[in-house]
Amino acid sequence: MNKENKLVIRILKRILLLSVVMFLLSVVVFWLARLAPGDPLQSFYGDSLEMMTSEEVAAARTRLGLDQGIGVQYVRWFTNVVHGDFGLSLKYRQPVMNVIKPLIGNTLVLGGIAYIVIFILAVLIAIFCTLHEDQWIDRLICKIGTAAYYVPAFWLGVVLILIFSVNLGWFPSSGAYDVGMADSIGNRMKHMILPLVVMIFSHLWYYAYMIRNKFLDEVRKDYVLLARSKGLSKRKILWKHCLRNVMPTIVSIMAVSVPHVTGGTVTVEAVFNYAGIGNLAVESAKYHDYNLLMIDVLITGFIVFLSSFVAQTVNEEIDPRMKDSEVRVW
């Protein structure tokens, strides 16, 4: 079988796996959401629900399709999704895609910038610590990083708001942009600084430590000792040889980190009331906005799978031996 056919087969297998994973995810979320305590009619009708008669409430449940069993509701929802209809948001009383489309970009920009900065800094810190292994600067960075990792993100966010928003007034405390400033990149960046600081501070050392340990294992291998004996500097060996060998591990760490960073985005968006799908997911769960919650979770699940797909593909290009390995991620 030629190279092109193998590539097509691998892609088809991953697409099939994606379909199965997304289907199972939708079933689990749909079932759990409807078993959670609370009345979704409260989101749709608000305080006026208390003034409705029992007949009116029953009629409302019928109109919204909430009077049928969970299985019947899921089949109807899935059929509509196949035809491109993701349903109505109970809280916002409009199609869920109209609610979520303006917010997807905000979350992708915030999460994407944080993700890139975290791993660039993590690799640089790991290499720096490896170059200065067991020296005072390495020990200091390890201690500071460990302490920073255990600082709760929500607590750090509140502290930053009190210092830089309330007391100093340097940065806004909430939102993705000021009213009427949606097209201003500068205004958006100003709103993004504090959330980015929290995300980077909360995740950086966790990944820097793992990459550092991998570099330390690598520099103890025979080829490094041989290169050192030939007079090559440790810095040159790290950048020219060790980094390439460690790169598949770094890419794998980046892939599995997506759910971790995504979870951090939800927390940060909630603390700073940042207009994104993470904050929207919390809202939709709180108000039992089933259709909105479903699309939120499915988008997040798709992003996680896609990142793993890309990571596996990149790993295979970096280390062709993975293509023939019996143990595969997908």
N, C-alpha and C positions, 0 to 999 in steps of 0.2 A: 504494500500500500504506500503510495507516494505521500510526500509531506503535506500537500494541499488537502488531500482526502482525510488525513489524520486530523488536521486542524479543523475541518468542517465537522467531523464526528465529535471532537471535543466540545466545540461550540454548541452543537445540537444537544449533547448530553447535559451541558450546563443550563441551556434554555429549558430543557425538560425538568431538570431539578429545580430551577427557579419557579416554574409553574406549580410544581408539587408543593414547594415550601410556602409560596404565597397563598395557595389554596388552604393548606393546613393552618397557616397563621390567621387567615380570615375566619375560619371555623372557630378556632379557639377564642379569638377576641370577640367575635359575635356572641358566642355562648356566654362568656364571662361577663360581658357588658350587660347583658339582659338579666343575668342572675344577681347583679349588684343591687343593693337596696336603694330605693328612691323612685320617684315618679317622673318619667320624661315629659309628661304633660305639663309639669310645673315650668319647664323651660319654654314650652311653646305658648302657654297661656298666661304664665306669671301669676300675679295675685288674683286675677279674674277667675282662676280655677276654683277658688274657694266659694265663689258666688254661683257656680254652675250646679245644676241639679244632677242627680245620679244618672238620669236618662241622657242628659247632655254630655256627661263625662263618658258614658258608654258609647255614645255616637261619635265622640271625638276620638276615642281609641280605635273605633272601626275605621274612621276616615284615615287615620295615620297607620293603620295596619298593625296596631299593638294588641289587638284582641285575639290573635291567633297564636298557635304554638311556636316555639323557637325554631323548630325545623321548617315549618311552613314559611315563617318570616325570612329565614336564611335563603331558602330556595327562591323566593320572590326577589330578595335583594340581589342575589347572585345573577339571576336572569336579567335584571335591570342593568347591572354593571356590565355584563357581556354586551349589552346594547348601548353602552356609553352613558347610562344614567346612574349617577352615584347617589341619588336621593336628595332629600331636602334637609337642610339644617334646622333642627327644632328650635334652637335659640335665636338664630339670625333670620329664620323664615325665608331662606333663599337657597338655591342650589349650592351644595357643599363646595363645588369647584370654584364658584364665584367668591366664596369666603376664603378659600385656601390659596388660590393663585397669587394674590398680592403678597402673601406672607412667605411663600416658598423661597423666593430670592433672598429675603432678609436672613433666613436661617442658613441657607447655603453659603452666603457671603461670610457671615459670622463664624460658622463652623469650619468653613474651608480655610479662612485666613488663620484661625486658631490652630487648625490641624497642621498646616504647612509650617507655621512658626514653631510649634511644639517640636516637630521632628527635626527641623533644621537646628534648633538650639540643642535638642537632645543629642544629636550626633556630634556637634561641636563640643559640648560639655563632656561627652563620653571620651572623645579623642583627647581632650585636654587633661582629663583625669587619668587616662591611661599613660600619657606622656609623663605625668608627675605622680605616678603610683606611689602610695604610702608617704608622700611628702605632706607637709602641713597644709598646703592649699587643697590637695585632694581630700584630706580628712575633713577640712573645714567645709568644703562643698558638699560632701556626703552628709555631714551633720545638719547643715542648713537645708539641704534638699529633703532629708527625712522629716525634719520638723515641718517644712512647708507642705509636704504631702498629707500630713494629718490635720491640717487646718481645714475645717468644713468650708465648702465653697459658699454656702448661703451666709455664714457668719462673716467671711471675708468680704462678700459683696455688700453686706450691711455696713461694715466698717468703712469701706471705700466710699460709700454713699455719704456717710456722716462726715468724713474728712473732706473729700474733694467736691461733693455736691452741696451739702448743707453749710459747712463751715467756710470753705474756700470759694465755692461757687465756680470752680474751673470747668466742671463737666456736668452735663444733665444727669439726673438720677433715674430717668425712665424713658421708655419709648425708643423707636428706631430712628426717628427724626422729628423735628419740630413741625407744627401745623403749617402746611403750605410749603414745606421745604423738602418734599420727597425727591426732587430732582437735584438737590444739592449734595454732591459727593462729600464736600467738607463738613456739612452738617451731619451727615450720616456717620462719617468717621469719628466725629466728636462724640456721638452717642455710643459708638462701638468701643471706645477705648477702655472704659471700666469693665464691661463684660469680657473683653479680650484678656485683660490683665487677670481676671479671676480664673478664666478657663486655662490660660497658660500656666499660671501659678499652681493650679490644682492638679495638673496632669504632667507637667514637664519632668519632674524628677523620677516619677514612676518609670517612664520610658528611657530616660537618660541612664538610670541605674541598670536596667536590663541590657542596654546596648554597651554600657561600660564593661559589664561583666563578660559579655561576649568578646569584646576586644581584648580583655585581659586573658581569656582562654586562648585567643588567637596568637597573641604575642609570645606565648610559651611553646608554640609548636616548633618543630625542628627546622622548617624552612626559614623562620624568622631568626633563629639562633645562627643558622648558616649565613644568612644575609648580614647579620651583625658582625660575624667573624670576618666577612669580606670588607668591612669598613663602612657599610651603609648606615646612615643615621636612623635612629628610631622613628623620628618624624617622617622621613621619606618612606620607610617601610610601612608605617601605618597608613599613609595616604595612598601609596601606590599599590600595595599588595593586600594588606589586611582589610582595608575598606571594601575592596572588591569581593573578598571571600566572606565578609560579614554581611554584605548587602542583601543576600537572600533572606537572612534572618531579620534584618531591619525591615524589609518589605513585608515579611510575614507578620511582624509585630505591628506594622502600620495597618495591615488588613484587619487583624483581630481587635485593634484599638478603636475601630469605628463605632461599635456600640458603646464603648466607654466614653468616648468624646461626645457622642450623640446624647448620652445620658447627662453629661455635664452641660450641654447646650440647653436642655430642658430646664435644669436647675437655674442656670444663669438667666435665661429668659423670664423665668418666674420671678426671680429676685428683682430684676431691673424692669419688669413689665415690658420686655422687649417684644415687639410685634413679629413673632415667628411661629412656625408650626409646633415648636416645643411648648410654648406658652399656650397655644391654641389646643394642644392635646390635653393639657391639664384642665383647661376650661371645659372642653367637651366631655371629659370624664366626670368632672364636678357636676355639670348640668345634665348628664345622661343624654348628651347629643350623639346618639348612636352612629348615625351616618357620617358625621364629621370625625368622630373618633376612629371609625373604620378606615377612612381614607388617610388619616394621619398616620396610623400604624402601618398601613400597607406601603406608604411612601417611604417611611423610615426603614421598613424591612427590605424594600427594594434597594435602597442606598447601601445597606449593610451587605447584601448579597453582591451587588455590583462591585463594591470595593474589594471583596474577596476574589471575585472573578478577575479583576484587573491585577491584583497582587499575584495570583497564581500564574497569569500570563507573563507578567514581568519576571517572576522567578524562573520560569522556564526559559526565558531569553537570556537571563543572567547565567543560569546553570542548566545547560541542555540535558544534563543527566536526569533532571526531575521529570522530563517527558516520558522516560522509560521506567520511572520508579513505580514499584508496585503500590506504594503508599501515597495516595493522592488526597489533596484537600477536597476536590470535587470529583 
